[in-house]
Each structure stands twice: as C-alpha cells, then as structure tokens.
Amino acid sequence: MLRRASQVVFERKTLLGIIASVGLAGGGILWLTGRGDLAALAWAGGTAPVLLALFFEIVTSLRRGDVGLDIVAALSMSAALAFGEPLAGNVVALMYAGGQILETYAQGRARNEMSALLGRVARTAMRYAGDRLEEIPIDTLAPGDVILIRHGETLPVDGRVDEGEALLDLSALTGEAVPERILAGGEALSGATSVGPAFRLRCLRPAAASTYAGIVRLVEAAQQSHAPMARLADRYAIWFLALTLLVAGGAWGWSGDPVRALSVLVVATPCPLILAVPVALISGLSRAARSGALIKSGGMLEALAQVKIGILDKTGTLTHGRARVTDIISAGDVPQDEILRLAASLDQASAHVVANALIDAATARDLPLSPPRDTEEQAGTGIEGWVGGRKIALGGNTYVSRRSGNSDPRTLGDGLPADAMTVAVAIDGTFAGLIVLRDQLRPDAGAMLGRLRAAGIARLVLASGDRPEIATAIGRSLALDRVEGGLDPAGKVAIIAQERAAGPVMMVGDGVNDAPALAAADVGVAMGARGTAASSEAAGVVLLVDALEPLARAVEIARRSRRIALQSVVVGLGLSLAAMGVAALGYLPPVQGALLQEAIDVAVILNALRALR
C-alpha cells in the first residue's frame, strides 16, 4: 500500500514536470518562429498547472500549521505571470516540478535498504510430519515444529538448528558480509538466509513473534512516520520569507521596476533545497538500517546526532543478558564433563532459565545427553530425577545439601567473582561439584564505548539493577564516568533526569524493566527487535541484532547525516541570499536568475545524497 501510494505521487509529479517541459519547449519553438504572442501563452500554460498544484499543497500545509519556503515559489510564479514574464515563470515551474521529481527519486533510492527487509521471507514453509514434508503457511508454525530450510531460503521464524549445522548470511540484519556458522543446538534468527546445505530448524516462536516479524513491523512504522518532519530548512521559513518580501519590495520601491522584485523572488526560490534536507535524513535512516540499527524517524535521527550523554543498562546491554557456563569445579573424582553431562541431561525436563545454559554448554562440548525420568522440580529451587540409572539432584546450595548428606557446597565456591552464579550438583546422594555461570561482558563492549566517545558522546553512565558491587566492578573495567547499581525502573528514570542537565541523553537497555527509562530519554535504544518487547516499542532506535557495534555505527551515521543536512541549509540559503542581492541591484534578470537557482538547488540535493555513502 505504501509503495503504491508513493508510485502515485511520483507519477503525479512526473506529469507536472512533463507539462512544464512541454510548455517551455513549445514556447521556445514558437518564439524562434516569430510567434512571440503564442510563445507567451505556451509558457503561461506550462506554469499554471504547476502553480495550481503548489497552491493546493500550500493550503494543505497551512491547515496543519506549517509555513514553508514553497510560498516563495508560488509568489515568484504568480509575479512572473502578472508582470508579463511568462518565460521566467515557466523556468521556475520546471525547476519546482523537477525538484519534486528528484526528491521522490532520491527518497526512493534512500529507502531501498529499509524496503529490502520487507517481503524477503516466503509465505510458506516445509514442515516435517513424521517422515514426510508438508507445505504450510508460515503463520501456522508453532513452537516445536521442525521445518526444512533449503539453500537460498530465508528463515521465517526463530529456531534452533535441529541437526547438522547451518551457514547463514546475516547481512540483511547486521550488515556483516561474512556468513556465520551455527552448530546443532545453536539459535538461528529469522531474517537470516541459508547459504550452505539444507538443514532442519526447530521453531522456538510463532512467526508473528519472531525477530524478523518484529523488524518488519518497525520498518513499516519507520517508513510511514513522517521522516521529513525534521525539515531543518523550514525552521528558517518565516524569517527567510519575510526577508525575501522585504528585499523584493525594497528593490521595487527603490528602482520603480517591478521586474526587479520578480528577479528577487525567482532567485529566492529554494524549492529543491527544502527537499534536500529530508533526502539527507532519509539517506541516514537507510544507512543505519543497513548497518543493523533501525531509527524510527528523521526526527529521532536528528536527536541521536545531538546526544551528549549515554546511559547504559548492564544486563543484556554491556553483557549478553544470559548466563553461560564458565567453569566446573569437581568436589571429588567425577570428571567435569560428566558432571555437566548428567546435569544438562536432567535439566532437559526443567523450564528454568539456567537449564538452557547447561544444555547449550553440554551441546557445545559434544556431550551425549540422556533422557531423564521420574523428575521432580521445586520451582526456583532445584530439580532431581534419574539419568541413566543414576540419581541426580541440582539446584541451590541448600536444596542439594539436603540431598547429599548435608554437605556444604558453599565452601567449594569461595573466591569466585561477585557476579558468579553456581549450580550445585549431587550424584547418587553425594555432592559432586559446582557448575559456575556468569553473564559475561560482551567482547565488543570496550571498543563500542570508545567509538561512542570518539563520535562525540562526552559522558557514559552505567545504570544497573544488579547489586552495586557488581555494577562497580563493571564500571571500573570499562572506565565509565558514573556507576549506579541496585536501581529499579523509577531509579533509572531519575538518573536520566539528573544527567539531562548536561545535555541530550541516550538510554540503552533491554527488557520490560528498561521501557520507562527508554521512553524518558531523549533517545531510547533497545537491544534487539525480537517480538513485540516493551523495550522495542518504547525506544526510538532498535538494534536489529543482539550486538553493540550497530549502535556506534548509528551514532556516527546520524551525526554525518545531520551535518550534511545542515550544509544543505547553510550553503543553499547563503547562495540564495547572495543572488537576491545581485538581483535587487538589477544585475540578474528573472530568466537568468531562475537558471542560476536551478543549478544551486540541484547541487544541494546531490550533496544531500552523500549521506547514502
């Protein structure tokens, strides 16, 4: 629907451009054949439809309370017809219509990267039904279904590689050109494309709740938001319009020649100039999306470019947000791998968040898991059952101690880091050891923070819900400017309010508890676009993958795009002002002035397209 509407707009603008071109060319031929009277009619005929369309747009804008520089273009065309200068009016009409066409083309080109995300996934999937395959709509897929992903196909849902391995192209999500190899048991995100042999994928979420579906929804919202709302040039519209009328009126009154007023109006018609700014901003949105960060609007891109303070959550932001096995401490003769294998085998029957971490660690070590039986789980405390003829219990220290002769697992964990979490394991009634898990720092955290500082963010703050001692250790390792731990959602909002006194604030977080802070910040950045998480809905920027690098790239792109947009305003308006002065003195006739302004505006739009590179 959106693409169809854009096509209709483009066709209408193209028709106006054709009318203006035919009028200009036809009038020129008539003038060369000595039919000056008919030539004037042809030029007026090439101007009038464009002027009428422009008047309609101006009225619509004024009803919304918008005052734009389009009024200058309307005045110059009207004055040209009124003062008997139809050729100048036709040149201005062609300039305006041509600028509209160029804007539509440039915006379409700039949107290509975002639009490429839409429609990549097939409508159906090949699901295993016993020993055979059946083709079903992807919206009927359910968690637990196993589907076949063939070479060249895009994953329609999030899932785990069921067997073998997958070679996936993630460039549409991350901008990374090197394919990623995912072994059996590893998670694969929807939106990635298989570039290796066919493999089986076990669905983790329905299609509507998948990572890719969330990205598509966000892309559609970004495309339908009025990105050119942040039209920097229109901020100067009222005073520029007043100055134009003052100079035009002054030139007319001083010289007594109304044509001088027309010349001033013609060279003060920066029609494509006011379009160059949204082109630069939309180009920035496109570049950021290609790099793995979806910025929801042009206004948000401009806000991101001006951020001075970055506030970051810890869990899921500076860290991965999920515990991983980092060590196994044996209390006796049972090998470490056997402790992990038995614990992971039993945890196949558990829904606890740690269970996935143990299973992932065992899978990564190629340990064969056995089916558990006769399991009994106390939610949040521990689980026990039988694995291969052995009685296994794992969980908290107290839970396992009661099932292993009242041994004290805590003594084995002395000296572990403050942020370490342990799972005690008992085998056949004897305490066997501890499995150590930590939510480790992302490997790119330090480099990303360095890039943020290099991009102009002067202050970096850690605002974490974890214990203060854990937050302090993280802050010290990353050389952050301020560290606050033990915060609830209201506490994070309070930190944002305090830091805003020093400049615009960006909040980076993950999870429902970060949503209030993301909404309170000048720019909220959510980690990942999975499903319809509250954080993704509240944020103005969504990182399309679970990584930090796209954030640094997005800040750099936003600053560059805004800088190019400002160049378009300053250079375009500056040249227009200089030309107005020359025209007011009588050295620039209307037709030549219109041609000069055309050259200025085209150059400014081409400059705006640099934001795509």
URMO-V299923 format. One line per field, one symbol per residue. psi: psi as a letter, one per 30 degrees, with the letter a starting at -180 (. if undefined). burial: I if it has 24 or more other ideal C-beta (glycine too) atoms within 12 Angstrom, else O. A space follows every 10 residues. Layout:
# URMO-V299923
psi->???
burial->???
This chain:
# URMO-V299923
psi->eeeeeeeeee eeeeeeeeee eeeeeeeeee efggieeeee eeeeefeeee eeeeeeeeee eeffgkjlff eeeeeeeeee eeghifeeee eeeeeeeeee eeeeeeeeee feeefffkgf klflljkkib glkkklkfff klkfkklkjl kflkkflkak jelblkjkjg efeffkfklk kklkflkkkk flkkgalklk kkkfllefgl eeeeeeeeee eeefliegeh jeeffgeeee eeeeeeeeee eeeefgjfee eeeeeefgih efeffeeeee eeeeeeeeef ggkjkfleee eeeefgkfkk kkldkfdflf gkkkkflkjk fbfkleeeee eeeeeeffgk gkefeeeeee eeefghkkkl kllhlkkjkg elklakjhgk jkkkbleeee efghghljfe ffgkfllfgk kkjkkkkhgk kfakkkkkjl kkfgeeeeee eeeffgjfkk kkjlflkeee eeeeeefghl fkkklgklee eeeeeeeeff fflkkkkklk leffeeeeef lejkjkjlhk bhkeeeeflf kkkflilfef eeeeeeeeee eeeeeeeeee eeeeeeeeee eeeffggjle eeeeeeeeee eeeeeeeeff ff.
burial->OOOOOOOOOI OOIOOIIOII IIIIOIIIOI OOOOOOOOII OIIIIIIIII IOIIOOIIOO OOOOOOIIII IIIIIIIIII IOIOIIIIII IIIIIIIIII IIIIIIIIII IOIIIIIIOI IIOOIIIIOO OOOOOIOIOO IOOOIIIIIO OOIIIIIIII IIOOIIIIII IIIIIOOOOI OIOIIIIIII IIIIIIOOII IIIIIIIIII IIIIIIIIIO IIIOIOIIOI IIIIOIIOOI IOIIIOIIOO IIOOOOOOII IIIIIIIIII IIIIIIIIII IIIIIIIIII IIIIIIIIII IIIIIIIIII IIIIIIIIII IIIIIIIIIO IOOIOIOIII IIIIIIIIII OIOIIIIIII IIIOOOIOII OIOOIOIOOO IIIIIOIOOI IIIIIIIOII IOIIOOIOIO OIIOOOOOII IIIIIIIOOI IIIIIIIIII IIOIIOOIIO IIIOIIIOII IIIIIIOOOI IOIIIOOIOI IIIIIOIOIO IIIOIIOOII OOOIIIIIII IOIIIIIIII IIIIIIIIII IIIOIIIIII IIIIIIIIII IIIIIIIIII IIIIIIIIIO IIIOIIIIII IIIIOOOIII IOIIIIIIOI IIIIIIIIII IIO
